[in-house]
């Protein structure tokens, strides 16, 4: 095992620019154990209790090689938009979503009333993130984050996530044995990174803990709070599928924003302007007359007008395939 780790480390270092390799040689610890000792000292300086530091970091002896490998193997190919949506909106998924909507109807109603996010949207996002709580990941979060913080590729980002995870343990929201998730450190049934947890997780059931691992009330409220904090407007839709005339060159400028997916969207225009440009609902029906604005995104065979609430879905995952799947799944769950 140690020889395998050494080979991976050497390969990672060889891929770095010479200036970065020199900096590592001069300024960073020569071993994982020395690096981890420095992390322990910083955690204590940040106010993490000694017992938490000992329990969380003490048992770690070596990096989790699989997390480094998977971080280096980010998707080389992406399914076409329509294929991804079809995979996510299988009949079995829709049926399960409807069942969950009914099973948790009472708590979802309270959450929806409090945050203004429709229950079907909450259930759809929950389904997308963890298959309605069935697939949450089994990797030890602290070990994963320590590994990725030690790896120089995105070390600064994951180092802060590691301290945030220790802070969560320090607050008593979850036991170390239950703090498990994905290979990248995403946690619970929402797949929150620790920083998102600290900002957006909610103790909706009032037991003093923000439990996104096992409490339906906390899970649903945390989803809704995240969307609300990212601009979800009560009573508005996320968007709708439309038909665009193939013979018409719309020539609408694209958005300028940080999210790459959002840069594939047009600037927002009034619905009346889209009507003038020949955009219609499926079946040739005219767009509704409304005062709000919408952006257009097109796939190879499907097009969508997207309203301001869609940006909240993109904030959760900056991918049209993901955000459109959430919106379309929510619509099917609701009907």
N, C-alpha and C positions, 0 to 999 in steps of 0.2 A: 504493500500500500504506500509506504513512504517513498519508494522509488518511483511509483506512478505519479505521486504528487510532485516530486522533484522534476520529472519530465514535463509535466504540464506547466509548472512554474517557469521552467526554462523556455518552453515554447512561447508562453505569454510574454516573457521579457524580451525574447528575440524579435517579437512583432512590434515592439515599441520603438519610437525614434531614439536615436543615440542620445539626444539631450535628456530624454525622460529616463533612459537606462542609467545615465550618469547620476541623475538626481536621486533615483532610487538607491543607488549604491552609496551615495554620500550621506543621505538624510534619513533613510528609512531603516527599520530594524532588519537584521539579517535573517530572522526566522519568524515563523508565525507565532511561536510562544512569546517571543520578545514583543512583537507587535501587540499581542493580546494583553500582555502585562501593562503596556501603556494605555490601552483602552480601559482596563480595570481602574487604573489610577485616575483617568479622566472621568469615568463614571462616578467615582466617589467624590471627586471635586465638583461634579454637577449636582450632588445631593442625593444620588441613589444610595439606598441603605446598604451597609456592608453585607447583610445576610442575602439581599437580592443579588448583589454582584457575585457573591460566592456561589449561590445556587445556580444562577444563570450562566456565568462565564467559567466557573471553576471546572465543570466536567468537560469542557471543550479542549481536546488535545490536538486536533488537526482540522484543517478546512474541509468542508463538504464538497468533494470534487465534483459531484454531479451538478451542483448549482453553478459552478464555474463553467462546466461544459455546456449546460443548457443556456446560460447567459450568452455564451459565444455562438449559440446556434439559433438565434432569433430568426423567425420565419424567413426562409429564402424565397418562398413563393406564397402568394396570397390567392385564395379562391376569388373568382369573379364575383362581383356584388350579388348578382341574381342567384348564383350557386350557394353562396354563404347564407343568404336569406332563406332559401329553400331548405337548407340543412337545419337551420335554427327553428323554422316554423313547421316542423313535422306535426301531423295530427296528434300523436301521442303527447307531444310537448304542450300543445294547445289544451288538450283534455286535462292534463295534470295542472296546468295553470288555472283552469276553471274550477277544478276541485279545490285547489289551495285558496282561491278567492272565496269560495263558500266556507271552507273549513275555518278560515280566520276572518270571517266577515265582520265580526264585532270589533276586534282590535284594529283591523284595517280601516273601518269607518272612523274610529276615533283618531287614528293617525292622519287620515286624509282630511278630516275636518280641521285638525290642528295645523297642518302644514300646507294644505291646498293642493297636494299632489294626488291625482286619482289612484284609487286602489289597484286597478288593472296595470297601471304603469309601475307601481311598486312591485307587484307580483312578477311582472315581466322582467324587470331588471334583476330581481332575486333569482328568477329562473335562469337568466343568462349567466349570472356570475357563479352559481353553484348548483345548477340543476335543482332548484328549490331546496337547497340545503343538503343535498345528497353528496356532492363532490366539493369538499372544502380544502383538500390537501392534507397531507399527513407529515410534512417535513417540519422538524423543530425550528421554529421561527428565529430564535436567537442564534443558533448555529448557522443557519442560512445567511442571516444578515451579517454576522461576523465574517463569514467566508467572503461574501461579496464586497464588504467594506475593506477587507485585506487585499482583494484583487484590485490592481491599479486602474482597471478600465473605467469603472464608475465608483471608485472608492469613496470620494467625498459625499456623494449622494447616499450611499448605503451606510456610511459611518453615522450620519445624522439619523437615518432610519433605525439603526441599531440603538442609539441612545434614546430615541423615542419609544422603542419597544421596551427597553429597560424602565423607562418612566411609567409605562402602562403597568408593568409588574409592580413597580414601586407604589402605585396608587391603589393596588389591590383589586383591579378590575377583572383579572383573570389569573389563574394559577399557572405556573410555568409548565406543568404537565399538559395543560389544555391549550397552550399557546402554540398551535400548529397551523400550517397553511401551505402555500405554494412554494415551489423551488426558488421564487424571487422574493419571498418574505411577505406576500399578500396574505391577509389573515381572515379567517372566519367565513361566514356565509355571504358576506358582501365583498370579500377579497379586498378589504381596505389595507393599504400600506399603513404602518404605524403613525406616520405624520397625518394622514387623512383621518385615522381613528381619533387622534387627539383633538382635531378640529371639528369633526362632524358627528362622531358617535354620540348616541343619546341613551340615557337611562329612562326609558319611557315606562317601564313597569314599576319604577320607584323602589327597587331593592338596593340601591346604592352602588350598583355596578353597571357599567355599559357593556353588556354581554352580547356581542355580535356573533358569538359562537353557538349560543343555544337558546336565547330568549327571542321568541317571535316578535314581541312588542318592541324590543330594542332594535332588532334587525330591521323591521319595517320603518320605524321612526328614523333610524340612521340613514336609510335610503332617502326617505322623504326630506330630511333635513339637508342632506347633501345637495339634492336637486334644488330645494328652495334657496339655499345659500348661493347656488350658481345661477340664479335668475328665473327659476320656474314661476310662472304667473298663474295664479288660481283661475280656473274657468276657461283657460285657453287650450287649444289643441297643440300637438307637437308638429303636425304637418299632415299631408295627404298625397296619395298617388295621383298623378295627372297625365294627360296626353299632350305632347308637344308636336305641332305640325312639322313634319320632316322637311317640307319645302321652305320653311321660314328660318332665316338666319337671325337668331335673337340678338346676337352681338351685345350681350349684357356683361359689363365688367365683372371680374372675379373679386372676391373679398380679399383683403389684406389682413392677416391675423397670424398668431403664433401656431395654432393648431393646423397641421398640414391638411387634414380633411376639410376644414372650413375654407381653406384656400381653393378647394374644388367647387365651392358654392358661388353663385352669382351674388352681386350686391342685392340687398333687399329692396324690392319694389312694391308699390301698392298693388293689391289684388286687381284693381281696375286696370292697371297697366298690363298685368299678365293676361287679362281678358282681351285687351286690345291686341296683344301679340299672338293671340290665337290659342293660348293654353286653355285646355278644357279638362273637365273631370272624365273618368272612364265612362264610355258610352256616349261621349259627345255632349254631356250636360255642361252648362256654363258654370264657371266658378261663382261661389256665393259673393254677394255684395257685402263687403266688410271694410272697416277702416284700417285694419292692421296690414302689415307688410310681410312679404315672404321672399325667400331665396329659392333658387332652383338648383337641383343637382340631378345629373343624368347618369344612368348606367348604360349598358349596351342595348337593353330592351325596355327598361323601366325608368320613369322620371318622377320626381317628387318635388312638391312645393313645401318648404320647411319654414315654420314660424319660429318666433323667438324662443319658445320652450325647447326646441330641438337643440339649441346651444347648450342647455343644461345636460342633455344626454351626451353630447360630445365631450363635455367637461369630465364625465365619468370615464369615457374611453374615446379618444380622438380617432374614431373610425366610423365611416358611413355604414359599413357592413354591420358593425355592432349597434350603432344608434338607431338605424332604420329597423333592424331586427327587433330591438326593444319596443319601438313604437308600433310596428305592425303586429307583434305578438300581443301587446297590450290591447290593441283594437280587437283582435280575434278572441282574446280572453273575455273581453267585455260583452261580446255578442254571441 
